Amino acid sequence: MSEKPTAAFVLSLISGILVLLTALIMFVAAGLLSSVSGEFPEVPGMPYPLELVGTWIAIIGVVGLVFGVLIIVGAVLIYSGNPGRVKTGSILVLIFSILSLFTVGGGFFIGFILGLIGGILGLTWKPPVRQEPSMSGLPQV
């Protein structure tokens, strides 16, 4: 066993980065929608104005940013190597990876998968067992 759950950390970190990247793309999309909304005042068949759609996309992007940051925080906790923090970080990564699937598509969906794997690896990681120094060097009585 390794000192720290490195694989769980790396997978969780990549997951958080992908979720953040997806949220940033949503911000760009929201900005584009708001910039063209004046060009097309009414789109036939569109039940909502483009400004409202852009606002909702921006709100979802903010939620995605929060989820991505919390996944990265969980990854850092996993890398601490402290068994209590590793478990807490793994639970954070699992919860917010699942929630990111419903908001920002889980970071191109692969972020969701990597977050699940990283969180599960963190939960199943066992700290190395410290062996007591043996007393074999002492003479036998």
VOBA-1610 file (N, C-alpha, C; in pm, whole numbers, padded with zeros to 5 digits, always signed):
BEGIN
Met+00083-00119+00000Met+00000+00000+00000Met+00088+00125+00000Ser+00039+00228-00065Ser+00115+00352-00071Ser+00081+00440+00049Glu+00169+00536+00074Glu+00149+00628+00185Glu+00024+00713+00167Lys+00000+00756+00041Lys-00116+00840+00011Lys-00193+00779-00106Pro-00324+00803-00111Pro-00404+00751-00222Pro-00387+00837-00348Thr-00273+00822-00414Thr-00237+00907-00527Thr-00332+00890-00644Ala-00369+00768-00677Ala-00458+00746-00791Ala-00594+00812-00768Ala-00645+00800-00648Ala-00774+00863-00614Ala-00762+01014-00625Phe-00649+01069-00581Phe-00627+01213-00589Phe-00623+01260-00734Val-00545+01193-00817Val-00529+01236-00956Val-00662+01228-01031Leu-00734+01119-01015Leu-00863+01105-01085Leu-00964+01209-01037Ser-00965+01235-00907Ser-01057+01335-00853Ser-01020+01475-00899Leu-00891+01504-00904Leu-00846+01635-00949Leu-00883+01658-01096Ile-00861+01559-01180Ile-00898+01571-01321Ile-01049+01590-01334Ser-01126+01519-01253Ser-01271+01534-01253Ser-01311+01677-01220Gly-01253+01733-01115Gly-01284+01870-01077Gly-01246+01970-01185Ile-01133+01948-01250Ile-01090+02038-01357Ile-01187+02031-01475Leu-01233+01912-01509Leu-01328+01897-01620Leu-01462+01962-01588Val-01507+01950-01464Val-01632+02016-01425Val-01616+02168-01431Leu-01502+02219-01384Leu-01476+02363-01393Leu-01472+02409-01538Leu-01409+02332-01624Leu-01399+02368-01765Leu-01537+02372-01830Thr-01621+02277-01797Thr-01758+02276-01850Thr-01836+02397-01802Ala-01819+02433-01676Ala-01888+02551-01622Ala-01841+02677-01692Leu-01712+02687-01720Leu-01662+02804-01791Leu-01717+02812-01933Ile-01730+02699-01998Ile-01790+02696-02132Ile-01935+02742-02125Met-02004+02706-02018Met-02142+02751-02003Met-02148+02903-01986Phe-02051+02961-01916Phe-02046+03107-01904Phe-02026+03172-02040Val-01940+03115-02121Val-01918+03169-02256Val-02047+03159-02336Ala-02116+03046-02326Ala-02243+03030-02398Ala-02346+03130-02351Ala-02351+03154-02221Ala-02446+03252-02168Ala-02413+03392-02218Gly-02285+03424-02223Gly-02245+03553-02275Gly-02279+03570-02422Leu-02259+03465-02500Leu-02294+03470-02641Leu-02444+03488-02661Leu-02522+03416-02581Leu-02668+03430-02592Leu-02713+03571-02557Ser-02655+03627-02453Ser-02697+03762-02415Ser-02650+03866-02517Ser-02538+03839-02585Ser-02491+03936-02684Ser-02571+03932-02813Val-02628+03817-02848Val-02707+03809-02971Val-02856+03828-02945Ser-02895+03840-02819Ser-03038+03853-02790Ser-03096+03981-02847Gly-03016+04086-02857Gly-03065+04211-02917Gly-03079+04200-03067Glu-03002+04111-03127Glu-03009+04091-03272Glu-03137+04020-03314Phe-03181+03927-03231Phe-03300+03848-03261Phe-03402+03865-03149Pro-03485+03967-03155Pro-03576+03993-03044Pro-03673+03878-03017Glu-03720+03813-03120Glu-03810+03700-03100Glu-03769+03587-03192Val-03754+03470-03136Val-03723+03351-03214Val-03852+03270-03224Pro-03900+03243-03345Pro-04026+03168-03357Pro-04017+03031-03289Gly-04117+03000-03211Gly-04123+02872-03142Gly-04048+02868-03010Met-03978+02974-02977Met-03902+02979-02852Met-03993+03031-02741Pro-04020+02950-02638Pro-04115+02993-02535Pro-04060+03101-02442Tyr-03927+03117-02434Tyr-03867+03215-02344Tyr-03775+03306-02424Pro-03760+03430-02380Pro-03664+03518-02449Pro-03521+03469-02426Leu-03433+03503-02520Leu-03295+03457-02511Leu-03224+03509-02387Glu-03262+03628-02338Glu-03198+03681-02218Glu-03222+03588-02100Leu-03345+03536-02090Leu-03379+03447-01980Leu-03303+03315-01992Val-03293+03264-02112Val-03220+03140-02133Val-03072+03160-02097Gly-03016+03273-02139Gly-02876+03303-02105Gly-02855+03316-01955Thr-02953+03374-01886Thr-02943+03388-01741Thr-02944+03252-01674Trp-03031+03163-01718Trp-03036+03029-01659Trp-02908+02951-01686Ile-02853+02967-01805Ile-02727+02900-01835Ile-02616+02955-01746Ala-02615+03085-01722Ala-02514+03145-01634Ala-02530+03094-01490Ile-02653+03081-01443Ile-02678+03030-01308Ile-02628+02886-01296Ile-02658+02806-01397Ile-02610+02667-01397Ile-02457+02665-01401Gly-02397+02760-01473Gly-02251+02769-01477Gly-02193+02802-01340Val-02258+02891-01265Val-02212+02923-01130Val-02219+02800-01040Val-02329+02727-01050Val-02343+02604-00971Val-02233+02505-01010Gly-02205+02495-01139Gly-02099+02407-01186Gly-01962+02448-01133Leu-01937+02579-01126Leu-01810+02626-01069Leu-01798+02586-00922Val-01905+02601-00847Val-01903+02563-00705Val-01878+02413-00692Phe-01948+02333-00773Phe-01929+02188-00766Phe-01785+02150-00804Gly-01730+02214-00907Gly-01594+02184-00948Gly-01493+02218-00840Val-01511+02333-00776Val-01421+02372-00667Val-01432+02274-00551Leu-01553+02232-00518Leu-01570+02136-00407Leu-01510+01999-00442Ile-01515+01960-00567Ile-01450+01834-00607Ile-01299+01847-00591Ile-01244+01962-00629Ile-01100+01983-00614Ile-01061+01988-00465Val-01144+02050-00383Val-01119+02050-00237Val-01119+01906-00185Gly-01214+01827-00231Gly-01217+01686-00192Gly-01092+01612-00236Ala-01043+01643-00357Ala-00920+01579-00406Ala-00802+01616-00317Val-00793+01741-00275Val-00683+01783-00188Val-00693+01712-00052Leu-00814+01698-00002Leu-00832+01624+00124Leu-00790+01477+00107Ile-00820+01420-00008Ile-00780+01282-00033Ile-00627+01270-00030Tyr-00559+01368-00087Tyr-00413+01362-00095Tyr-00345+01384+00040Ser-00418+01429+00141Ser-00357+01455+00271Ser-00300+01327+00333Gly-00361+01214+00305Gly-00314+01087+00362Gly-00368+01058+00499Asn-00434+01154+00561Asn-00498+01134+00691Asn-00627+01055+00666Pro-00645+00937+00728Pro-00760+00853+00697Pro-00895+00924+00712Gly-00912+01008+00811Gly-01038+01080+00828Gly-01061+01180+00715Arg-00957+01252+00679Arg-00969+01349+00569Arg-00986+01280+00435Val-00922+01166+00417Val-00937+01092+00291Val-01082+01050+00274Lys-01143+01002+00382Lys-01283+00960+00374Lys-01373+01080+00346Thr-01352+01191+00416Thr-01432+01311+00394Thr-01416+01361+00251Gly-01293+01367+00202Gly-01267+01412+00066Gly-01330+01320-00037Ser-01325+01191-00013Ser-01385+01094-00105Ser-01537+01112-00112Ile-01598+01136+00002Ile-01743+01158+00003Ile-01777+01288-00070Leu-01697+01393-00049Leu-01718+01519-00122Leu-01710+01497-00272Val-01606+01426-00315Val-01588+01400-00458Val-01705+01320-00513Leu-01748+01218-00442Leu-01860+01136-00490Leu-01989+01218-00502Ile-02022+01290-00398Ile-02148+01365-00397Ile-02150+01470-00507Phe-02044+01549-00517Phe-02047+01659-00613Phe-02019+01614-00755Ser-01958+01498-00772Ser-01947+01442-00907Ser-02085+01398-00956Ile-02161+01336-00868Ile-02297+01294-00906Ile-02384+01416-00932Leu-02378+01516-00846Leu-02458+01637-00867Leu-02418+01712-00993Ser-02289+01709-01026Ser-02244+01779-01147Ser-02301+01715-01273Leu-02334+01589-01265Leu-02394+01522-01381Leu-02527+01587-01418Phe-02601+01633-01318Phe-02733+01691-01342Phe-02728+01841-01372Thr-02614+01905-01348Thr-02605+02048-01374Thr-02522+02077-01499Val-02396+02040-01498Val-02308+02073-01610Val-02267+01949-01689Gly-02347+01846-01683Gly-02318+01726-01761Gly-02202+01645-01708Gly-02166+01668-01584Gly-02060+01589-01522Gly-01922+01617-01578Gly-01900+01733-01633Gly-01768+01763-01691Gly-01742+01677-01813Phe-01824+01698-01914Phe-01819+01620-02039Phe-01844+01472-02012Phe-01915+01440-01909Phe-01951+01306-01862Phe-01829+01229-01812Ile-01714+01250-01870Ile-01595+01178-01825Ile-01552+01227-01687Gly-01578+01354-01656Gly-01547+01406-01524Gly-01630+01335-01417Phe-01754+01306-01451Phe-01842+01230-01360Phe-01784+01091-01334Ile-01745+01023-01442Ile-01691+00887-01428Ile-01560+00888-01348Leu-01471+00981-01380Leu-01344+00989-01307Leu-01367+01024-01160Gly-01465+01112-01133Gly-01498+01146-00995Gly-01550+01026-00917Leu-01635+00948-00982Leu-01684+00827-00915Leu-01570+00730-00883Ile-01485+00706-00982Ile-01374+00612-00961Ile-01279+00667-00854Gly-01245+00796-00862Gly-01155+00855-00762Gly-01214+00852-00622Gly-01344+00883-00610Gly-01409+00879-00479Gly-01413+00739-00422Ile-01442+00641-00507Ile-01446+00503-00459Ile-01307+00454-00420Leu-01207+00489-00500Leu-01069+00452-00464Leu-01028+00515-00331Gly-01070+00639-00309Gly-01039+00705-00182Gly-01108+00638-00065Leu-01231+00596-00085Leu-01304+00529+00024Leu-01247+00391+00056Thr-01193+00323-00044Thr-01141+00188-00020Thr-00993+00187+00016Trp-00927+00304+00015Trp-00785+00311+00049Trp-00766+00282+00196Lys-00665+00203+00223Lys-00629+00171+00361Lys-00489+00229+00389Pro-00475+00299+00500Pro-00343+00353+00532Pro-00244+00240+00557Pro-00115+00265+00529Pro-00017+00160+00553Pro-00006+00127+00702Val+00017+00002+00730Val+00029-00044+00868Val+00172-00021+00914Arg+00185+00049+01024Arg+00317+00074+01081Arg+00356-00046+01166Gln+00470-00104+01136Gln+00516-00219+01213Gln+00603-00171+01329Glu+00579-00232+01442Glu+00659-00200+01560Glu+00799-00258+01540Pro+00900-00189+01591Pro+01035-00245+01579Pro+01043-00379+01653Ser+01100-00473+01584Ser+01108-00606+01647Ser+01223-00609+01746Met+01213-00699+01836Met+01315-00713+01939Met+01398-00837+01911Ser+01413-00869+01782Ser+01486-00989+01746Ser+01636-00976+01772Gly+01685-00854+01784Gly+01828-00833+01808Gly+01868-00862+01952Leu+01773-00880+02040Leu+01804-00908+02180Leu+01831-01056+02198Pro+01918-01088+02288Pro+01946-01230+02312Pro+01825-01300+02372Gln+01805-01423+02332Gln+01694-01503+02384Gln+01731-01557+02522Val+01634-01561+02612Val+01658-01611+02747Val+01604-01750+02760
//
